[in-house]
Structures are given as C-alpha cells and as structure tokens.
Amino acid sequence: GLAGWRLAPHLYAGPLGRLVFSTPTETEAGGELEGTGRSLSSGGGARALWDSRDSDASPRAGRLVSLEAAGYPRQLGSTDEWVSLTLDARSYHSLAGSHVIALEAVAGGSAGDVPFRELPRVGGAALMRGYYDGRYRDKAMVALQGEYRFPLFWRLGGVLFGGAAEVAPRFADLRLDDPKIAGGAGLRLLVDREQQVNLRVDFGLTPEGSGLYVGIAEAF
C-alpha cells in the first residue's frame, strides 16, 4: 500500500523515502563495470497512484497507474547525486468464461551519477521473464508486456505472455525498431479462493536463454 492520502475514489498520493546500500559486484580489470564500488542511496520524493483493480493479487478488471519521482542528494547522505522518474500503467480486461487479458507499460528514467544497481532495468520474475534480473540496464528504459490468462480445470489455470523492452543512455537514444523480446507460458494454482491468490509457475524464453519462475500472485 501507499503511505499518504486518498484524494478521490481510486486516487492516492503521498511521500516516499528510500535508503539502499549497494555492495560491488565482481568485475574484470578494465571492464565496463570497473569502478562500481559500494554506494549509499538516501533520498525521497513523491508518488501518485490510481488504482481501480478488483484485486491486488490477481486482478481481473480495472487499472493501475503509478507515477513516482525521487531524488538522492548528498545532503541526505547519498554517495552519488541522482534523480529518477518511473511510470507504470496496467490494465485488466475480463472476458467471458473467466478469461483475462492483462497489459502493462513501464517507463523509467534517471539522470546524474546513478549507481549501477539503481539503473532502470529489465529482466526477472516481473518484467520480461526469460532474462535474468537486470540483464539490461541504462538510464532510460521502456517496456511493454501482456498476458492471456485462462482457466483449465479444478483450481488450475494457464497463462501465455510476451513482451518487448529497450534500454539506452537517454530516451532519445532508444531504438524501438529492434527491441529485446521475451515470451512464455505458465500455470496457476488457486491457493486462496477468498483473496484470489495464485501459486505461479512461469517459463520464460528469450533469444538469449530461458528462465523458470515460481512465486505467489501474478507477475503484474
């Protein structure tokens, strides 16, 4: 949930704060990541949220739009000074027979001396399944993904999903004619009828490899 105020039906806003300590990864001498040492990101900002979904864990209808802006000045203890802006928009469409279409668009931008681990990224269990988390990172990122969710039998359901994403040093440098792509399929086991919570198993496939993901609730 969001700590803040309810401004209108489905509309919320409030402050946010973050404190993240990052340790370095192993790098090769002279490599692209050389010099990415320990960093402390300490800052805050604001977040606005529109949420008309019928469920947090497994939405079947409604929309979620989140806009988040944050800054990390040295005056608050940050090792590096940088700012970030993230937009996440999701839409859910219920079809006949418990079938659902889910869509998501994400854009993330940052500026300044952004720590490597804080760069907008794609990959992982939620965004562009099939790439490992953070496979692609840069100061600008856009991604689109969709899911088709359908019942099978008993408490079991199936999912087909696909997506495209791109990263670049600036939004003006994004090459949307040749994006990174990912797709796959999964199974859902309804473990809580009242809250509509699913156990999720997904297999994602990309031109670079694949990934298997197990978790609770939907990817988005």
Secondary structure, 3 states (H helix, E strand, C coil): CCCCEEEECCEEEEEEEEEEEECCCCCCCCCCCCCCCCEEEEEEEEEEEEECCCCCCCCCCEEEEEEEEEEECHHHCCCCCEEEEEEEEEEEEECHHHCEEEEEEEEEEEEECCCHHHCCEECCCCCCCCCCCCCEECCEEEEEEEEEEEEEECCEEEEEEEEEEEEECCHHHCCCCCCEEEEEEEEEEEEECCCCEEEEEEEEEECCEEEEEEEECCCC
